[in-house]
């Protein structure tokens, strides 16, 4: 992709239950065919601690493709990845390119945390430790709003 010394060309953030065996498998295959080094969570090594490994992969990528699907916001892992990705986007030292893909979800639901995104965030507020959620929720909402405002691909435009 470029002359970067990063380990990966692209980090793919996605909710596995929605997209792993369909959209992600096809996307990853096409990226590999184009000699684009893509990181998906299958690259995790046995014994690695999850968050440090994912965080490092994000830092070691020139670009991030974020696949927003119906249950993306129901995963604290996805939401934490999104926060990290957007930190890398705005960092002077990283300037990571972020490309959102709205896969069978309305971009306004991501941006405004409405529909299935509101439901997912509300469920976190009901079911998780209050202290954790009080710290994370503002970060997650800000990241969803910011990512929802980035021009990307909307799958509803490609039927």
DSSP file (Angstrom, degrees, kcal/mol; ACC not computed):
  #  RESIDUE AA STRUCTURE BP1 BP2  ACC     N-H-->O    O-->H-N    N-H-->O    O-->H-N    TCO  KAPPA ALPHA  PHI   PSI    X-CA   Y-CA   Z-CA
    1    1 A X              0   0    0      0, 0.0     2,-0.2     0, 0.0    35,-0.1   0.000 360.0 360.0 360.0 -49.5    0.0    0.0    0.0
    2    2 A X        -     0   0    0      2,-0.1    60,-0.0     0, 0.0     7,-0.0  -0.763 360.0 -89.1-146.7-170.0    2.7    2.6    1.0
    3    3 A X  S    S+     0   0    0     -2,-0.2     0, 0.0     2,-0.0     0, 0.0   0.154  75.6 135.0 -95.4  18.5    6.2    2.9    2.1
    4    4 A X        -     0   0    0      1,-0.1    -2,-0.1     5,-0.0    58,-0.1  -0.231  56.7-140.8 -67.6 154.7    5.3    2.6    5.8
    5    5 A X        +     0   0    0     57,-0.0    -1,-0.1     3,-0.0     2,-0.1   0.194  60.8 126.7 -99.0  14.7    7.3    0.5    8.2
    6    6 A X        -     0   0    0      1,-0.1    55,-0.1     2,-0.1    54,-0.1  -0.356  66.9-126.7 -71.2 154.0    4.1   -0.7    9.9
    7    7 A X  S    S+     0   0    0     53,-0.3     2,-0.4     1,-0.1    54,-0.2   0.830  90.9  36.1 -71.4 -33.5    3.5   -4.4   10.3
    8    8 A X  E     -a   61   0A   0     52,-2.9    54,-1.5    49,-0.2    30,-0.2  -0.919  59.5-152.0-123.8 146.8    0.0   -4.3    8.7
    9    9 A X  E    S+     0   0A   0     28,-2.2    54,-1.1    -2,-0.4     2,-0.4   0.866  87.8  13.9 -76.2 -39.3   -1.5   -2.3    5.9
   10   10 A X  E     -ab  63  38A   0     27,-2.0    29,-2.9    52,-0.2     2,-0.5  -0.999  58.3-152.4-144.7 139.7   -5.0   -2.5    7.5
   11   11 A X  E     -ab  64  39A   0     52,-2.4    54,-2.7    -2,-0.4     2,-0.6  -0.943  20.3-149.4-105.3 130.0   -6.6   -3.5   10.7
   12   12 A X  E     -a   65   0A   0     27,-2.5     2,-0.5    -2,-0.5    29,-0.3  -0.906   8.8-166.0-107.0 118.1  -10.1   -4.8   10.4
   13   13 A X  E     +a   66   0A   0     52,-2.6    54,-3.1    -2,-0.6     2,-0.3  -0.896  28.0 141.0-102.2 125.7  -12.5   -4.2   13.3
   14   14 A X        -     0   0    0     -2,-0.5     2,-0.7    52,-0.2    54,-0.1  -0.982  55.8-107.4-158.3 162.3  -15.7   -6.2   13.2
   15   15 A X    >>  -     0   0    0     52,-0.4     4,-1.6    -2,-0.3     3,-1.1  -0.901  31.5-151.1 -97.8 112.6  -18.2   -8.1   15.2
   16   16 A X  H 3> S+     0   0    0     -2,-0.7     4,-2.3     1,-0.3     5,-0.4   0.842  88.2  58.5 -56.8 -42.9  -17.6  -11.8   14.4
   17   17 A X  H 34 S+     0   0    0      1,-0.2    -1,-0.3     2,-0.2     4,-0.1   0.782 113.3  40.4 -63.9 -25.3  -21.1  -13.2   14.9
   18   18 A X  H <4 S+     0   0    0     -3,-1.1     5,-0.2     2,-0.0    -1,-0.2   0.825 135.8   5.6 -86.7 -34.5  -22.5  -10.7   12.3
   19   19 A X  H ><>S+     0   0    0     -4,-1.6     5,-2.4     3,-0.1     3,-1.1   0.564  91.1  99.5-134.1 -11.6  -19.8  -10.8    9.6
   20   20 A X  I 3<>S+     0   0    0     -4,-2.3     5,-0.9    -5,-0.3    -3,-0.1   0.898  95.2  35.9 -56.0 -48.4  -16.9  -13.3   10.1
   21   21 A X  I 3 5S+     0   0    0     -5,-0.4    -1,-0.3     3,-0.1    -2,-0.1   0.468 131.0  26.7 -88.9  -0.4  -18.2  -16.1    7.8
   22   22 A X  I <>5S+     0   0    0     -3,-1.1     4,-1.7     3,-0.0     5,-0.2   0.489 128.9  14.5-120.5 -92.3  -19.7  -13.8    5.2
   23   23 A X  I  >5S+     0   0    0     -5,-0.2     4,-2.8     1,-0.2     5,-0.2   0.901 126.6  48.5 -59.2 -48.2  -18.4  -10.3    4.6
   24   24 A X  I  ><S+     0   0    0     -5,-2.4     4,-3.2     1,-0.2     5,-0.3   0.905 108.7  52.5 -65.0 -42.9  -15.1  -10.5    6.5
   25   25 A X  H  ><S+     0   0    0     -5,-0.9     4,-1.8    -6,-0.6    -1,-0.2   0.902 114.5  43.4 -61.5 -38.7  -14.0  -13.8    4.9
   26   26 A X  H  X S+     0   0    0     -4,-1.7     4,-2.4     2,-0.2    -2,-0.2   0.921 115.2  48.4 -70.6 -44.5  -14.5  -12.3    1.5
   27   27 A X  H  X S+     0   0    0     -4,-2.8     4,-2.4     1,-0.2    -2,-0.2   0.941 113.1  47.3 -60.8 -48.5  -12.9   -8.9    2.3
   28   28 A X  H  X S+     0   0    0     -4,-3.2     4,-2.4     1,-0.2    -1,-0.2   0.904 111.3  51.6 -61.6 -41.9   -9.9  -10.6    3.9
   29   29 A X  H  X S+     0   0    0     -4,-1.8     4,-2.2    -5,-0.3    -1,-0.2   0.917 111.3  46.8 -60.5 -45.0   -9.5  -12.9    0.9
   30   30 A X  H  X S+     0   0    0     -4,-2.4     4,-1.4     2,-0.2    -2,-0.2   0.882 111.1  51.5 -67.9 -38.2   -9.6  -10.0   -1.6
   31   31 A X  H  <>S+     0   0    0     -4,-2.4     5,-2.8     2,-0.2    -1,-0.2   0.919 110.3  49.4 -63.5 -42.3   -7.1   -8.0    0.4
   32   32 A X  H ><5S+     0   0    0     -4,-2.4     3,-1.9     1,-0.2    -2,-0.2   0.908 107.6  54.1 -62.6 -42.2   -4.7  -10.9    0.6
   33   33 A X  H 3<5S+     0   0    0     -4,-2.2    -1,-0.2     1,-0.3    -2,-0.2   0.826 107.7  51.2 -60.3 -31.2   -5.1  -11.4   -3.2
   34   34 A X  T 3<5S-     0   0    0     -4,-1.4    -1,-0.3    -3,-0.1    -2,-0.2   0.264 119.9-112.6 -89.4  12.0   -4.1   -7.7   -3.6
   35   35 A X  T < 5 +     0   0    0     -3,-1.9     2,-0.6     1,-0.2    -3,-0.2   0.823  68.3 147.1  58.7  34.1   -1.0   -8.3   -1.4
   36   36 A X      < -     0   0    0     -5,-2.8     2,-0.8    -6,-0.1    -1,-0.2  -0.903  48.5-133.9-100.5 120.6   -2.5   -6.1    1.3
   37   37 A X        -     0   0    0     -2,-0.6   -28,-2.2    -3,-0.1   -27,-2.0  -0.644  31.1-174.4 -80.3 108.5   -1.5   -7.3    4.7
   38   38 A X  E     -b   10   0A   0     -2,-0.8     2,-0.6   -29,-0.2   -27,-0.2  -0.859  17.5-143.7-111.1 138.4   -4.6   -7.3    6.8
   39   39 A X  E     +b   11   0A   0    -29,-2.9   -27,-2.5    -2,-0.4     2,-0.3  -0.879  24.5 166.8 -99.8 125.1   -5.0   -8.0   10.5
   40   40 A X    >   -     0   0    0     -2,-0.6     3,-2.8   -29,-0.2     4,-0.2  -0.897  53.2 -99.2-125.5 162.5   -8.0   -9.8   11.7
   41   41 A X  G >  S+     0   0    0     -2,-0.3     3,-1.5     1,-0.3   -28,-0.0   0.627 115.3  77.4 -62.6 -10.6   -8.4  -11.3   15.2
   42   42 A X  G 3  S+     0   0    0      1,-0.3    -1,-0.3     3,-0.0    -3,-0.0   0.672  81.5  71.3 -67.9 -15.0   -7.5  -14.8   13.8
   43   43 A X  G <  S+     0   0    0     -3,-2.8    -1,-0.3     2,-0.1    -2,-0.2   0.549  71.4 116.7 -77.2  -7.9   -3.9  -13.4   13.8
   44   44 A X    <   -     0   0    0     -3,-1.5     2,-0.3    -4,-0.2     6,-0.1  -0.386  64.7-132.2 -62.3 136.1   -3.9  -13.6   17.6
   45   45 A X    >   -     0   0    0      4,-0.1     3,-2.2     1,-0.1    -1,-0.1  -0.684  28.4 -96.5 -89.9 145.0   -1.3  -16.1   18.9
   46   46 A X  T 3  S+     0   0    0     -2,-0.3     3,-0.1     1,-0.3    -1,-0.1  -0.366 112.9  24.2 -57.8 132.5   -2.3  -18.7   21.5
   47   47 A X  T 3  S+     0   0    0      1,-0.3    -1,-0.3    -2,-0.1     2,-0.1   0.217  90.1 130.9  94.2 -14.5   -1.3  -17.3   24.9
   48   48 A X    <   -     0   0    0     -3,-2.2     2,-0.4     1,-0.1    -1,-0.3  -0.446  65.4-115.5 -69.0 143.0   -1.4  -13.7   23.9
   49   49 A X     >  -     0   0    0      1,-0.1     4,-1.7    -2,-0.1     5,-0.2  -0.674  29.0-132.8 -74.8 135.0   -3.3  -11.3   26.2
   50   50 A X  H  > S+     0   0    0     -2,-0.4     4,-2.7     1,-0.2     5,-0.3   0.948  92.9  42.0 -61.2 -59.5   -6.1  -10.1   24.1
   51   51 A X  H  > S+     0   0    0      1,-0.2     4,-3.1     2,-0.2     5,-0.3   0.923 114.7  48.5 -64.0 -45.9   -6.2   -6.3   24.6
   52   52 A X  H  > S+     0   0    0      1,-0.2     4,-2.1     2,-0.2    -1,-0.2   0.906 114.7  47.8 -58.8 -37.9   -2.4   -5.6   24.4
   53   53 A X  H  X S+     0   0    0     -4,-1.7     4,-2.0     2,-0.2    -2,-0.2   0.923 115.2  43.9 -67.6 -43.8   -2.2   -7.7   21.3
   54   54 A X  H  X S+     0   0    0     -4,-2.7     4,-2.2    -5,-0.2    -2,-0.2   0.922 113.7  50.8 -66.3 -44.1   -5.2   -6.0   19.6
   55   55 A X  H  X S+     0   0    0     -4,-3.1     4,-2.3    -5,-0.3    -2,-0.2   0.907 111.1  48.4 -60.1 -42.9   -4.0   -2.6   20.7
   56   56 A X  H  X S+     0   0    0     -4,-2.1     4,-1.9    -5,-0.3    -1,-0.2   0.885 109.1  53.0 -66.1 -38.9   -0.5   -3.2   19.3
   57   57 A X  H  < S+     0   0    0     -4,-2.0    -1,-0.2     2,-0.2    -2,-0.2   0.889 109.2  49.6 -64.0 -38.4   -2.0   -4.5   16.0
   58   58 A X  H >< S+     0   0    0     -4,-2.2     3,-1.5     1,-0.2    -2,-0.2   0.945 112.0  47.6 -63.9 -47.2   -4.0   -1.3   15.7
   59   59 A X  H 3< S+     0   0    0     -4,-2.3    -2,-0.2     1,-0.3    -1,-0.2   0.818 109.8  54.6 -61.6 -31.1   -0.9    0.8   16.4
   60   60 A X  T 3< S+     0   0    0     -4,-1.9   -52,-2.9    -5,-0.2     2,-0.4   0.082  94.3  90.0 -93.1  23.0    1.0   -1.3   13.8
   61   61 A X  E <   -a    8   0A   0     -3,-1.5   -52,-0.2   -54,-0.2   -51,-0.1  -0.952  62.0-153.0-122.7 141.1   -1.5   -0.6   11.0
   62   62 A X  E    S+     0   0A   0    -54,-1.5    35,-1.8    -2,-0.4     2,-0.3   0.788  84.5  19.0 -75.5 -28.9   -1.5    2.2    8.4
   63   63 A X  E     -ac  10  97A   0    -54,-1.1   -52,-2.4    33,-0.2     2,-0.4  -0.952  64.2-148.8-142.4 154.2   -5.3    2.0    8.0
   64   64 A X  E     -ac  11  98A   0     33,-2.7    35,-2.9    -2,-0.3     2,-0.6  -0.997   2.9-160.6-127.4 133.9   -8.3    0.7    9.8
   65   65 A X  E     -ac  12  99A   0    -54,-2.7   -52,-2.6    -2,-0.4     2,-0.6  -0.968  12.7-161.4-108.6 120.4  -11.5   -0.6    8.2
   66   66 A X  E     -ac  13 100A   0     33,-1.8    35,-3.0    -2,-0.6     2,-1.0  -0.910   4.1-156.1-107.9 116.8  -14.4   -0.6   10.7
   67   67 A X  E     - c   0 101A   0    -54,-3.1     2,-0.7    -2,-0.6   -52,-0.4  -0.791   8.3-160.2 -94.8  99.5  -17.3   -2.8    9.8
   68   68 A X  E     + c   0 102A   0     33,-2.8    35,-2.4    -2,-1.0     2,-0.2  -0.720  23.3 164.3 -81.9 116.0  -20.3   -1.4   11.6
   69   69 A X    >   -     0   0    0     -2,-0.7     3,-1.2    33,-0.2     4,-0.5  -0.641  53.7 -82.6-122.8-178.9  -22.9   -4.2   11.8
   70   70 A X  T 3  S+     0   0    0     33,-0.3     3,-0.2     1,-0.3    34,-0.1   0.830 127.7  31.0 -59.1 -35.8  -26.1   -4.7   13.8
   71   71 A X  T >  S+     0   0    0      1,-0.1     3,-1.4   -56,-0.1    -1,-0.3   0.274  85.5 106.5-109.5  13.1  -24.3   -6.1   16.9
   72   72 A X  G X  S+     0   0    0     -3,-1.2     3,-1.5     1,-0.3     7,-0.3   0.926  82.4  49.8 -53.8 -47.1  -21.0   -4.2   16.6
   73   73 A X  G 3  S+     0   0    0     -4,-0.5    -1,-0.3     1,-0.3    -2,-0.1   0.533  96.6  70.3 -75.4  -4.7  -21.9   -1.9   19.6
   74   74 A X  G <  S+     0   0    0     -3,-1.4     2,-0.6     1,-0.1    -1,-0.3   0.426  86.7  79.9 -89.0   2.6  -22.9   -4.8   21.7
   75   75 A X    <>  -     0   0    0     -3,-1.5     4,-2.3    -4,-0.2     5,-0.2  -0.939  61.9-162.6-112.1 117.0  -19.2   -5.8   22.0
   76   76 A X  H  > S+     0   0    0     -2,-0.6     4,-2.4     1,-0.2     5,-0.2   0.817  95.7  58.7 -64.5 -27.8  -17.0   -3.9   24.5
   77   77 A X  H  > S+     0   0    0      2,-0.2     4,-2.5     1,-0.2    -1,-0.2   0.942 107.2  45.2 -64.1 -47.6  -14.1   -5.3   22.5
   78   78 A X  H  > S+     0   0    0     -6,-0.2     4,-2.6     1,-0.2    -2,-0.2   0.925 113.9  49.1 -61.8 -44.6  -15.3   -3.6   19.3
   79   79 A X  H  X S+     0   0    0     -4,-2.3     4,-2.0    -7,-0.3    -1,-0.2   0.894 111.9  48.2 -64.7 -39.8  -16.1   -0.4   21.1
   80   80 A X  H  X S+     0   0    0     -4,-2.4     4,-2.2     2,-0.2    -1,-0.2   0.884 110.7  51.7 -67.6 -37.9  -12.6   -0.3   22.7
   81   81 A X  H  X S+     0   0    0     -4,-2.5     4,-3.0     2,-0.2    -2,-0.2   0.932 108.4  52.2 -60.0 -44.9  -11.0   -1.0   19.4
   82   82 A X  H  X S+     0   0    0     -4,-2.6     4,-2.5     1,-0.2     5,-0.2   0.908 108.1  50.2 -59.9 -43.6  -12.9    1.9   17.8
   83   83 A X  H  X S+     0   0    0     -4,-2.0     4,-1.8     2,-0.2    -1,-0.2   0.938 113.6  45.8 -59.0 -47.1  -11.7    4.3   20.5
   84   84 A X  H  X S+     0   0    0     -4,-2.2     4,-2.2     1,-0.2    -2,-0.2   0.911 111.4  52.3 -63.5 -43.6   -8.1    3.2   20.0
   85   85 A X  H  X S+     0   0    0     -4,-3.0     4,-1.7     1,-0.2    -1,-0.2   0.917 110.5  47.2 -59.0 -45.4   -8.5    3.4   16.2
   86   86 A X  H  X S+     0   0    0     -4,-2.5     4,-1.8     2,-0.2    -1,-0.2   0.805 107.9  55.8 -71.8 -27.8   -9.8    7.0   16.4
   87   87 A X  H  X S+     0   0    0     -4,-1.8     4,-1.0    -5,-0.2    -1,-0.2   0.911 109.4  47.4 -64.5 -41.6   -7.0    7.9   18.8
   88   88 A X  H  < S+     0   0    0     -4,-2.2     8,-1.9     1,-0.2     7,-0.5   0.813 108.4  56.2 -68.6 -30.0   -4.6    6.7   16.1
   89   89 A X  H  < S+     0   0    0     -4,-1.7    -1,-0.2     6,-0.3    -2,-0.2   0.899 114.1  37.8 -66.8 -40.9   -6.5    8.7   13.5
   90   90 A X  H  < S+     0   0    0     -4,-1.8     2,-0.3    -5,-0.1    -1,-0.2   0.557  92.9 106.9 -91.1  -7.3   -6.1   11.9   15.3
   91   91 A X    >X  -     0   0    0     -4,-1.0     4,-2.3     1,-0.1     3,-0.5  -0.537  65.7-142.5 -75.2 132.9   -2.5   11.3   16.6
   92   92 A X  T 34 S+     0   0    0     -2,-0.3    -1,-0.1     1,-0.2    -4,-0.0   0.843 102.4  49.9 -60.0 -34.4    0.2   13.3   14.9
   93   93 A X  T 34 S+     0   0    0      1,-0.1    -1,-0.2     3,-0.0    -5,-0.1   0.698 123.2  27.5 -82.0 -18.1    2.5   10.4   15.1
   94   94 A X  T <4  -     0   0    0     -3,-0.5    -2,-0.2    -7,-0.2    -5,-0.1   0.826  66.1-178.1-108.7 -49.3    0.1    7.8   13.6
   95   95 A X     <  -     0   0    0     -4,-2.3    -6,-0.3    -7,-0.5     2,-0.1   0.888  23.8-168.0  46.4  47.1   -2.4    9.6   11.3
   96   96 A X        -     0   0    0     -8,-1.9     2,-0.4   -11,-0.2   -33,-0.2  -0.409  18.8-125.7 -67.4 136.4   -4.2    6.3   10.6
   97   97 A X  E     -c   63   0A   0    -35,-1.8   -33,-2.7    -2,-0.1     2,-0.5  -0.683  25.1-157.8 -80.4 134.3   -6.7    6.3    7.8
   98   98 A X  E     -c   64   0A   0     -2,-0.4     2,-0.5   -35,-0.2   -33,-0.2  -0.970  11.1-174.5-120.8 126.7  -10.1    5.1    8.9
   99   99 A X  E     -c   65   0A   0    -35,-2.9   -33,-1.8    -2,-0.5     2,-0.3  -0.939  11.7-155.6-121.3 107.6  -12.6    3.7    6.5
  100  100 A X  E     -c   66   0A   0     -2,-0.5    53,-2.2    51,-0.3     2,-0.5  -0.608   4.0-163.5 -82.7 143.2  -16.1    2.9    8.0
  101  101 A X  E     -cd  67 153A   0    -35,-3.0   -33,-2.8    -2,-0.3     2,-1.1  -0.993   9.7-151.4-123.1 121.7  -18.3    0.3    6.3
  102  102 A X  E     -cd  68 154A   0     51,-3.8    53,-2.6    -2,-0.5     2,-0.9  -0.778  17.1-166.3 -96.9  95.0  -21.9    0.4    7.4
  103  103 A X        -     0   0    0    -35,-2.4   -33,-0.3    -2,-1.1     3,-0.1  -0.726  69.6 -32.3 -93.4 102.3  -22.9   -3.3    6.9
  104  104 A X  S    S+     0   0    0     -2,-0.9     2,-0.3     1,-0.2    -1,-0.2   0.808 118.9 102.8  58.0  32.5  -26.7   -3.6    7.0
  105  105 A X  S    S-     0   0    0     -3,-0.3     2,-0.3   -37,-0.2    51,-0.2  -0.996  78.2-111.2-142.3 142.4  -26.9   -0.8    9.5
  106  106 A X    >>  -     0   0    0     -2,-0.3     3,-1.5     1,-0.1     4,-1.0  -0.572  21.2-136.6 -73.4 127.9  -27.9    2.9    8.9
  107  107 A X  H 3> S+     0   0    0     -2,-0.3     4,-2.6     1,-0.3     3,-0.3   0.822 104.1  61.4 -54.4 -32.0  -25.0    5.2    9.4
  108  108 A X  H 3> S+     0   0    0      1,-0.2     4,-2.7     2,-0.2    -1,-0.3   0.800  96.7  59.3 -67.6 -26.5  -27.2    7.6   11.4
  109  109 A X  H <>>S+     0   0    0     -3,-1.5     5,-1.2     2,-0.2     4,-0.6   0.869 110.0  42.9 -67.3 -35.5  -27.7    4.8   14.0
  110  110 A X  H ><5S+     0   0    0     -4,-1.0     3,-0.6    -3,-0.3    -2,-0.2   0.962 117.6  44.9 -70.4 -53.8  -24.0    4.7   14.5
  111  111 A X  H 3<5S+     0   0    0     -4,-2.6    -2,-0.2     1,-0.2    -3,-0.2   0.882 126.4  29.9 -59.0 -43.3  -23.6    8.5   14.5
  112  112 A X  H 3<5S-     0   0    0     -4,-2.7    -1,-0.2    -5,-0.2    -2,-0.2   0.381 102.2-123.8-101.2   2.8  -26.6    9.2   16.8
  113  113 A X  T <<5 +     0   0    0     -4,-0.6     2,-0.2    -3,-0.6    -3,-0.2   0.953  64.2 139.9  48.5  56.1  -26.5    6.0   18.8
  114  114 A X    > < +     0   0    0     -5,-1.2     3,-1.7    -6,-0.2     4,-0.3  -0.653  45.2  12.4-117.1 176.6  -30.1    5.2   17.8
  115  115 A X  T 3> S-     0   0    0      1,-0.3     4,-2.1    -2,-0.2     3,-0.4  -0.304 134.6  -3.5  58.3-133.7  -31.8    2.0   16.8
  116  116 A X  H 3> S+     0   0    0      1,-0.2     4,-1.9     2,-0.2    -1,-0.3   0.750 135.9  58.4 -64.2 -24.2  -29.8   -1.2   17.6
  117  117 A X  H <> S+     0   0    0     -3,-1.7     4,-2.1     2,-0.2    -1,-0.2   0.881 105.9  47.6 -73.5 -38.5  -26.9    1.0   18.7
  118  118 A X  H  > S+     0   0    0     -3,-0.4     4,-2.6    -4,-0.3     5,-0.2   0.929 111.8  51.4 -64.2 -44.5  -29.0    2.6   21.4
  119  119 A X  H  X S+     0   0    0     -4,-2.1     4,-2.0     1,-0.2    -2,-0.2   0.914 110.2  48.6 -59.1 -43.9  -30.3   -0.8   22.5
  120  120 A X  H  X S+     0   0    0     -4,-1.9     4,-1.7     2,-0.2    -1,-0.2   0.918 113.2  46.1 -64.3 -44.9  -26.7   -2.1   22.8
  121  121 A X  H  X S+     0   0    0     -4,-2.1     4,-1.9     1,-0.2    -1,-0.2   0.882 111.3  52.6 -67.0 -38.0  -25.4    0.8   24.8
  122  122 A X  H  X S+     0   0    0     -4,-2.6     4,-1.7     1,-0.2    -1,-0.2   0.885 105.8  54.6 -63.7 -38.4  -28.5    0.7   27.1
  123  123 A X  H  X S+     0   0    0     -4,-2.0     4,-2.3    -5,-0.2    -1,-0.2   0.898 106.0  52.0 -63.3 -40.4  -27.9   -3.0   27.8
  124  124 A X  H  X S+     0   0    0     -4,-1.7     4,-1.9     1,-0.2    -1,-0.2   0.929 107.8  52.1 -58.8 -45.1  -24.3   -2.2   28.9
  125  125 A X  H  < S+     0   0    0     -4,-1.9    -1,-0.2     1,-0.2    -2,-0.2   0.831 115.2  41.7 -63.0 -31.9  -25.7    0.4   31.3
  126  126 A X  H  < S+     0   0    0     -4,-1.7    -1,-0.2    -5,-0.1    -2,-0.2   0.829 123.4  34.0 -81.0 -33.7  -28.1   -2.1   32.8
  127  127 A X  H  < S+     0   0    0     -4,-2.3     2,-0.3    -5,-0.2    -2,-0.2   0.496 102.6  68.8-110.2  -4.8  -25.8   -5.2   32.9
  128  128 A X  S  < S-     0   0    0     -4,-1.9     5,-0.0    -5,-0.2     0, 0.0  -0.733  92.8 -72.9-117.7 165.4  -22.2   -4.0   33.7
  129  129 A X     >  -     0   0    0     -2,-0.3     4,-2.3     1,-0.1     5,-0.2  -0.275  41.1-135.2 -53.4 129.7  -20.3   -2.5   36.6
  130  130 A X  H  > S+     0   0    0      1,-0.2     4,-3.1     2,-0.2     5,-0.2   0.890 101.6  52.9 -57.4 -43.5  -21.4    1.1   37.0
  131  131 A X  H  > S+     0   0    0      2,-0.2     4,-1.5     1,-0.2    -1,-0.2   0.914 110.7  47.0 -62.4 -43.7  -17.8    2.4   37.5
  132  132 A X  H  > S+     0   0    0      1,-0.2     4,-2.5     2,-0.2     5,-0.2   0.938 115.7  45.0 -61.8 -48.1  -16.5    0.7   34.3
  133  133 A X  H  X S+     0   0    0     -4,-2.3     4,-3.0     1,-0.2     5,-0.3   0.891 108.2  56.5 -66.9 -40.5  -19.5    1.9   32.2
  134  134 A X  H  < S+     0   0    0     -4,-3.1     4,-0.5    -5,-0.2    -1,-0.2   0.857 114.0  41.5 -59.7 -33.4  -19.3    5.5   33.6
  135  135 A X  H  X S+     0   0    0     -4,-1.5     4,-0.5    -5,-0.2    -2,-0.2   0.907 123.6  35.6 -77.8 -44.2  -15.7    5.6   32.5
  136  136 A X  H  X S+     0   0    0     -4,-2.5     4,-2.7    -5,-0.2     3,-0.4   0.852 100.1  72.6 -82.9 -37.0  -16.1    3.9   29.1
  137  137 A X  H  X S+     0   0    0     -4,-3.0     4,-2.8     1,-0.3     5,-0.3   0.872  97.5  48.5 -54.3 -47.1  -19.6    5.1   27.9
  138  138 A X  H  > S+     0   0    0     -4,-0.5     4,-2.2    -5,-0.3    -1,-0.3   0.899 113.8  48.5 -61.0 -37.2  -18.6    8.7   27.1
  139  139 A X  H  X S+     0   0    0     -4,-0.5     4,-2.4    -3,-0.4    -2,-0.2   0.927 113.2  47.3 -64.9 -45.4  -15.5    7.4   25.1
  140  140 A X  H  X S+     0   0    0     -4,-2.7     4,-2.7     2,-0.2     5,-0.2   0.929 113.1  47.5 -63.3 -46.2  -17.7    4.9   23.2
  141  141 A X  H  X S+     0   0    0     -4,-2.8     4,-2.5    -5,-0.2    -1,-0.2   0.914 112.8  48.8 -63.3 -42.9  -20.4    7.5   22.3
  142  142 A X  H  X S+     0   0    0     -4,-2.2     4,-2.7    -5,-0.3    -1,-0.2   0.922 112.6  48.7 -61.6 -43.8  -17.8   10.0   21.2
  143  143 A X  H  X S+     0   0    0     -4,-2.4     4,-2.9     2,-0.2     5,-0.3   0.906 111.7  48.5 -64.7 -42.5  -16.1    7.4   19.0
  144  144 A X  H  X S+     0   0    0     -4,-2.7     4,-2.5     2,-0.2    -1,-0.2   0.915 113.1  48.1 -63.9 -42.5  -19.4    6.2   17.5
  145  145 A X  H  X S+     0   0    0     -4,-2.5     4,-0.7    -5,-0.2    -2,-0.2   0.935 114.8  45.5 -62.4 -46.6  -20.4    9.8   16.7
  146  146 A X  H >< S+     0   0    0     -4,-2.7     3,-0.9     1,-0.2     4,-0.2   0.939 115.7  45.2 -63.4 -47.9  -17.0   10.6   15.2
  147  147 A X  H >< S+     0   0    0     -4,-2.9     3,-1.5     1,-0.3    -1,-0.2   0.872 108.1  57.9 -65.3 -36.7  -16.8    7.4   13.1
  148  148 A X  H 3< S+     0   0    0     -4,-2.5    -1,-0.3     1,-0.3   -37,-0.2   0.693 103.9  54.2 -66.7 -17.3  -20.4    7.9   12.0
  149  149 A X  T << S+     0   0    0     -3,-0.9     2,-0.4    -4,-0.7    -1,-0.3   0.419  86.4  98.1 -95.6  -0.3  -19.4   11.2   10.6
  150  150 A X  S <  S-     0   0    0     -3,-1.5     2,-0.2    -4,-0.2   -50,-0.1  -0.751  85.5-111.5 -87.4 132.6  -16.5    9.8    8.5
  151  151 A X        +     0   0    0     -2,-0.4   -51,-0.3   -52,-0.0     2,-0.2  -0.452  59.7 140.2 -63.7 127.9  -17.5    9.2    4.9
  152  152 A X        -     0   0    0     -2,-0.2     2,-0.4   -53,-0.1   -51,-0.2  -0.674  51.8 -59.8-147.2-159.8  -17.5    5.5    4.2
  153  153 A X  E     -d  101   0A   0    -53,-2.2   -51,-3.8    -2,-0.2     2,-0.6  -0.844  34.4-159.0-102.2 134.3  -19.4    2.7    2.4
  154  154 A X  E >   -d  102   0A   0     -2,-0.4     3,-2.2   -53,-0.2     4,-0.2  -0.956   9.4-151.6-111.5 115.5  -23.1    2.0    3.1
  155  155 A X  G >  S+     0   0    0    -53,-2.6     3,-1.7    -2,-0.6   -52,-0.1   0.742  92.1  69.9 -62.0 -22.7  -24.0   -1.5    2.1
  156  156 A X  G 3  S+     0   0    0    -54,-0.4     3,-0.5     1,-0.3    -1,-0.3   0.704  92.2  60.0 -69.0 -15.7  -27.6   -0.4    1.5
  157  157 A X  G <  S+     0   0    0     -3,-2.2    -1,-0.3     1,-0.2    -2,-0.2   0.485 100.7  57.4 -85.5  -2.8  -26.3    1.6   -1.5
  158  158 A X    <         0   0    0     -3,-1.7    -1,-0.2    -4,-0.2    -2,-0.1  -0.291 360.0 360.0-124.8  48.9  -25.0   -1.6   -3.2
  159  159 A X              0   0    0     -3,-0.5    -1,-0.1     0, 0.0    -2,-0.1   0.455 360.0 360.0 -85.7 360.0  -28.0   -3.9   -3.5
